[in-house]
């Protein structure tokens, strides 16, 4: 298995299990279900995986999501 196949395999597993918080252009952010619940993004992850209904956006969850996104960017160097 080469690197591209490995990435596709990991992405497929993450998508099937609603672990992806966001993704674009070959970059995916995988988030543990416990962290999804902690930061209020579990409904979004489930919806994107086709496992839930369109989430209502609460101001608290949206703020936590933006904070988490900024923290993740700082960690990975975006």
Secondary structure, 3 states (H helix, E strand, C coil): CCHHHHHHHHHHHHHHCCCEEEEECCEEEECCHHHHHHCCCHHHHHHHCCCCCCCCCCHHHHHHHHHHHHHHHHHHCC
